[in-house]
Amino acid sequence: MKALPESMTVLERGWLSSNNVLFASAEGTAIIDTGYASHAPQTLALVQRTLGARKLDLIVNTHLHSDHCGGNALLQRAYQCDTLIPASEAHAVRDWDEEALTFRATGQRCDRFAFTGTIEHGATLALGGLRWNVLGAPGHDPHSLMLHCPEMRVLISADALWENGFGVIFPELEGESGFAEERAVLELIAHLDVDIVIPGHGAPFTDVGRALDVASSRLDYLQADPARNAKNALKVLIVFKLMEVRAMTLDALVTMTAQARAMRAAADALAPSGELRRLIEKIVGELARGGSVRVSGETVSAA
């Protein structure tokens, strides 16, 4: 694989956290995305180990899903660093509207953080001694952004493109457009000069053409039957929560699904509201057969 610039360090994280990208150069230090709240102490320890005696100057969030910004609050307390977020999310963060920020909608959590500035499509950032173009990447999330360095041919793609797919297309769960936007983002990436992609989850990769083909085929599959996107979303959100809390009863999973807006929307696309428990039992059964969870009586736990 082509080497990344010396000023960049990719911290590949496991679920529940997104990857972190650290920059350190003469002009300062920065981190792209900060992982999930329960992993925040680990994120801080990784940053401290990587930067040594240097201070973290800046946090940049590609989007504000809980697994990408959950370490913001702790890093801000530790370093009093500046923080840039997508401009379209500024009002929700300022008011700390957890419904608009999707934390409640997904049954997840995030410690409250502040911001000192915003970024949007068309902006440029100086990170690690390099110039990065900020690109809009709606689809997975309407507010999501990517960072592209034409000089080094590196793309920080967040959840718009992984080596084997992309993040859940959340807008489609609630009747908003997301498939078309994701397709446009994939087409945008195809026209960029990119040798290395640093995804939001998984290892950096170089076979960009293959990844785009896989993502396009995946998008075709989901768009052909939106219930597939709904089922995938519900499975992802259930497993995510179980990985956080380790175990829940079936009753607790049913209650969470009924109360969390995005989960409820996904469930409504799959079964009538009166059949919610039966649906969750079916979904949990499929997850158990796939090895993602374990079931013992009425208790479901992370595998």
SENU-847853 format. One line per field, with one value per residue (C-alpha): residue in three letters; residue number from 1; x, y, z. Coordinates in steps of 0.1 Angstrom, whole numbers. Layout:
<marzas>
residu: (ALA_...) $
num: (NUM_...) $
u: (X_...) $
v: (Y_...) $
w: (Z_...) $
</marzas>
This chain:
<marzas>
residu: (MET_LYS_ALA_LEU_PRO_GLU_SER_MET_THR_VAL_LEU_GLU_ARG_GLY_TRP_LEU_SER_SER_ASN_ASN_VAL_LEU_PHE_ALA_SER_ALA_GLU_GLY_THR_ALA_ILE_ILE_ASP_THR_GLY_TYR_ALA_SER_HIS_ALA_PRO_GLN_THR_LEU_ALA_LEU_VAL_GLN_ARG_THR_LEU_GLY_ALA_ARG_LYS_LEU_ASP_LEU_ILE_VAL_ASN_THR_HIS_LEU_HIS_SER_ASP_HIS_CYS_GLY_GLY_ASN_ALA_LEU_LEU_GLN_ARG_ALA_TYR_GLN_CYS_ASP_THR_LEU_ILE_PRO_ALA_SER_GLU_ALA_HIS_ALA_VAL_ARG_ASP_TRP_ASP_GLU_GLU_ALA_LEU_THR_PHE_ARG_ALA_THR_GLY_GLN_ARG_CYS_ASP_ARG_PHE_ALA_PHE_THR_GLY_THR_ILE_GLU_HIS_GLY_ALA_THR_LEU_ALA_LEU_GLY_GLY_LEU_ARG_TRP_ASN_VAL_LEU_GLY_ALA_PRO_GLY_HIS_ASP_PRO_HIS_SER_LEU_MET_LEU_HIS_CYS_PRO_GLU_MET_ARG_VAL_LEU_ILE_SER_ALA_ASP_ALA_LEU_TRP_GLU_ASN_GLY_PHE_GLY_VAL_ILE_PHE_PRO_GLU_LEU_GLU_GLY_GLU_SER_GLY_PHE_ALA_GLU_GLU_ARG_ALA_VAL_LEU_GLU_LEU_ILE_ALA_HIS_LEU_ASP_VAL_ASP_ILE_VAL_ILE_PRO_GLY_HIS_GLY_ALA_PRO_PHE_THR_ASP_VAL_GLY_ARG_ALA_LEU_ASP_VAL_ALA_SER_SER_ARG_LEU_ASP_TYR_LEU_GLN_ALA_ASP_PRO_ALA_ARG_ASN_ALA_LYS_ASN_ALA_LEU_LYS_VAL_LEU_ILE_VAL_PHE_LYS_LEU_MET_GLU_VAL_ARG_ALA_MET_THR_LEU_ASP_ALA_LEU_VAL_THR_MET_THR_ALA_GLN_ALA_ARG_ALA_MET_ARG_ALA_ALA_ALA_ASP_ALA_LEU_ALA_PRO_SER_GLY_GLU_LEU_ARG_ARG_LEU_ILE_GLU_LYS_ILE_VAL_GLY_GLU_LEU_ALA_ARG_GLY_GLY_SER_VAL_ARG_VAL_SER_GLY_GLU_THR_VAL_SER_ALA_ALA) $
num: (1_2_3_4_5_6_7_8_9_10_11_12_13_14_15_16_17_18_19_20_21_22_23_24_25_26_27_28_29_30_31_32_33_34_35_36_37_38_39_40_41_42_43_44_45_46_47_48_49_50_51_52_53_54_55_56_57_58_59_60_61_62_63_64_65_66_67_68_69_70_71_72_73_74_75_76_77_78_79_80_81_82_83_84_85_86_87_88_89_90_91_92_93_94_95_96_97_98_99_100_101_102_103_104_105_106_107_108_109_110_111_112_113_114_115_116_117_118_119_120_121_122_123_124_125_126_127_128_129_130_131_132_133_134_135_136_137_138_139_140_141_142_143_144_145_146_147_148_149_150_151_152_153_154_155_156_157_158_159_160_161_162_163_164_165_166_167_168_169_170_171_172_173_174_175_176_177_178_179_180_181_182_183_184_185_186_187_188_189_190_191_192_193_194_195_196_197_198_199_200_201_202_203_204_205_206_207_208_209_210_211_212_213_214_215_216_217_218_219_220_221_222_223_224_225_226_227_228_229_230_231_232_233_234_235_236_237_238_239_240_241_242_243_244_245_246_247_248_249_250_251_252_253_254_255_256_257_258_259_260_261_262_263_264_265_266_267_268_269_270_271_272_273_274_275_276_277_278_279_280_281_282_283_284_285_286_287_288_289_290_291_292_293_294_295_296_297_298_299_300_301_302_303) $
u: (0_12_24_4_20_42_21_-9_-17_-47_-61_-82_-109_-133_-170_-184_-160_-152_-116_-96_-72_-45_-24_8_29_46_13_-4_-23_-58_-80_-107_-137_-134_-153_-181_-187_-180_-147_-137_-111_-94_-96_-79_-52_-45_-42_-19_3_5_10_32_39_21_-13_-43_-53_-83_-112_-129_-161_-171_-207_-223_-234_-226_-197_-179_-183_-186_-150_-154_-164_-135_-109_-122_-118_-83_-70_-93_-91_-111_-138_-152_-186_-208_-224_-259_-256_-246_-281_-288_-255_-259_-293_-282_-312_-305_-335_-323_-287_-301_-287_-322_-334_-309_-310_-274_-257_-232_-218_-226_-198_-193_-179_-158_-164_-181_-172_-192_-189_-164_-143_-106_-86_-49_-41_-8_9_-15_-45_-78_-110_-142_-168_-205_-214_-251_-268_-258_-264_-277_-249_-220_-187_-155_-120_-99_-62_-55_-18_-14_-45_-60_-97_-111_-145_-162_-193_-199_-176_-161_-140_-172_-201_-212_-231_-269_-289_-308_-329_-347_-360_-382_-393_-365_-343_-310_-303_-300_-276_-254_-252_-242_-215_-201_-201_-182_-156_-151_-141_-116_-79_-76_-50_-59_-93_-94_-130_-150_-147_-122_-87_-75_-76_-62_-85_-109_-125_-134_-149_-170_-183_-192_-209_-228_-241_-250_-269_-288_-298_-311_-329_-347_-365_-363_-374_-339_-324_-349_-339_-302_-307_-326_-300_-271_-288_-297_-262_-246_-266_-259_-222_-225_-245_-235_-270_-307_-340_-362_-388_-361_-352_-389_-393_-361_-373_-407_-391_-361_-374_-351_-355_-393_-393_-373_-396_-427_-414_-411_-443_-475_-470_-490_-464_-433_-424_-427_-406_-378_-379_-375_-346_-328_-332_-316_-288_-282_-281_-255_-234_-238_-258_-265_-299_-305_-342_-354_-319_-300_-263_-235_-216) $
v: (0_35_52_79_112_112_138_114_86_64_48_20_13_-16_-12_9_36_52_54_84_102_122_150_164_190_223_241_221_189_177_147_136_120_108_75_65_79_46_44_81_72_48_76_100_74_68_105_110_81_93_130_126_160_179_194_185_217_208_183_179_159_145_141_139_103_91_68_97_125_106_115_152_162_143_156_191_189_174_198_229_223_240_219_221_205_204_239_224_208_240_249_213_212_247_238_202_188_150_141_162_149_113_101_94_83_55_45_57_84_112_135_171_190_225_238_268_268_250_236_228_216_238_247_239_229_229_196_180_205_196_212_193_200_195_176_170_134_130_96_78_111_144_164_142_154_139_153_150_158_160_164_131_115_106_105_105_90_86_64_73_45_15_-12_-34_-10_21_31_27_50_66_92_65_50_81_88_112_107_90_64_90_111_81_72_108_106_74_90_120_97_79_112_122_115_89_63_56_58_61_49_56_19_-7_-5_20_6_12_-7_22_9_-24_-7_16_-14_-33_-1_4_-32_-29_3_-14_-42_-19_5_-24_-31_-4_-30_-44_-11_-11_-46_-39_-7_-24_-52_-27_-6_-37_-51_-17_-13_-48_-42_-12_-26_-63_-77_-68_-86_-90_-67_-40_-44_-41_-10_7_0_16_47_53_71_56_21_25_38_8_-16_1_-6_-43_-51_-36_-19_-46_-72_-54_-80_-108_-88_-82_-119_-127_-102_-114_-150_-141_-123_-153_-177_-154_-154_-117_-122_-150_-158_-173_-175_-139_-124_-113_-106_-95_-124) $
w: (0_-8_24_40_47_78_94_94_118_113_145_133_159_164_170_187_176_142_131_142_119_137_122_137_119_125_120_147_156_148_150_126_145_181_185_208_243_261_244_251_277_252_226_249_258_221_213_243_232_196_203_234_250_222_228_206_189_168_165_131_129_95_109_143_146_181_170_154_180_213_224_217_253_270_245_249_287_284_258_255_218_190_173_138_130_99_95_91_126_144_157_170_188_202_217_223_206_210_188_159_165_162_196_209_175_175_211_216_237_235_261_255_237_223_190_179_142_113_79_48_12_-6_24_27_57_64_83_87_64_36_20_23_3_22_2_10_13_21_19_51_69_53_70_64_49_34_32_1_-4_-41_-36_-18_-34_-1_8_43_34_68_62_26_14_32_16_14_14_34_64_69_47_76_57_38_71_76_41_31_1_8_-19_-47_-26_-18_-55_-63_-36_-51_-85_-70_-55_-88_-104_-77_-78_-50_-42_-6_11_49_58_89_98_87_74_48_13_-21_-45_-48_-81_-64_-34_-56_-75_-43_-29_-61_-62_-25_-32_-61_-38_-11_-35_-52_-19_8_34_30_42_71_82_79_100_127_130_131_158_179_177_184_216_228_222_244_273_267_274_274_278_248_265_269_232_222_244_230_194_201_217_194_163_137_151_152_116_105_124_110_75_83_103_118_151_169_158_171_196_171_147_173_181_144_140_171_159_126_144_166_137_121_153_161_193_218_233_267_276_276_276_245_247_224_209) $
</marzas>
